[in-house]
Amino acid sequence: MTRKVAEGKSGKTSSYQKAMYRNLVTDLLGYEKITTTETKAKRARGLAEKMITLGKQGGLHSRRQALSFIFDEKVADKVFTELAQRYAERPGGYTRITKLGPRLGDGAVMVQLELVK
């Protein structure tokens, strides 16, 4: 029998989590490289790849879906022009996670989440 797998909740409300991951994805697509904790990076990776896939699809509906998630309109334009062309032949796997080591304050595992060139 299949069972549901619990997702990490990080002790935050769902609206806070949604806003946080929208910010992370917007920054990742804008700067193409961010440093964050491992659990946040793993959750943000799938969302960022979905936005790039929407950019590859093109079309008005895909653009509106991306704009409903990405905060900055300039970043959305970048996804539909630059990133869509860069990953046109790539079937997926647009991001890479590289471990950096523990954070000094609380020992959380820090990683670098970046777009593959």
Residue pairs with C-beta under 8 A, 6 or more apart in sequence:
7 43
8 39
8 43
9 17
10 17
10 39
12 20
20 40
21 40
21 43
21 44
21 47
22 69
22 70
22 71
23 71
24 34
24 36
24 40
24 44
25 44
25 47
25 48
25 51
25 69
25 70
26 70
26 71
26 72
26 75
27 34
28 34
28 44
28 48
28 95
28 113
28 114
28 115
29 48
29 51
29 52
29 70
29 75
29 78
29 79
29 83
29 115
30 72
30 74
30 75
30 78
32 114
32 115
33 112
33 113
33 114
33 115
34 112
34 113
34 114
35 100
35 110
35 111
35 112
35 113
36 44
36 110
36 111
36 113
37 103
37 108
37 109
37 110
37 111
38 97
38 99
38 108
38 109
38 110
38 111
41 97
41 111
41 113
42 97
44 113
45 95
45 97
45 113
47 69
48 94
48 95
48 113
48 115
49 92
49 93
49 94
49 95
51 66
51 69
51 70
51 79
52 79
52 83
52 84
52 87
52 94
53 92
54 62
54 63
54 65
54 66
54 79
55 62
55 66
55 79
55 80
55 83
55 84
56 84
56 87
56 88
58 80
58 84
63 76
63 80
66 76
66 79
66 80
67 73
67 76
70 76
70 79
83 94
83 115
86 117
87 94
90 116
93 116
94 115
94 116
95 113
95 114
95 115
95 116
96 113
96 114
96 115
96 116
97 111
97 112
97 113
98 111
98 112
98 114
99 109
99 110
99 111
100 110
100 111
100 112
101 109
101 110
102 108
102 109
102 110
103 109
103 110
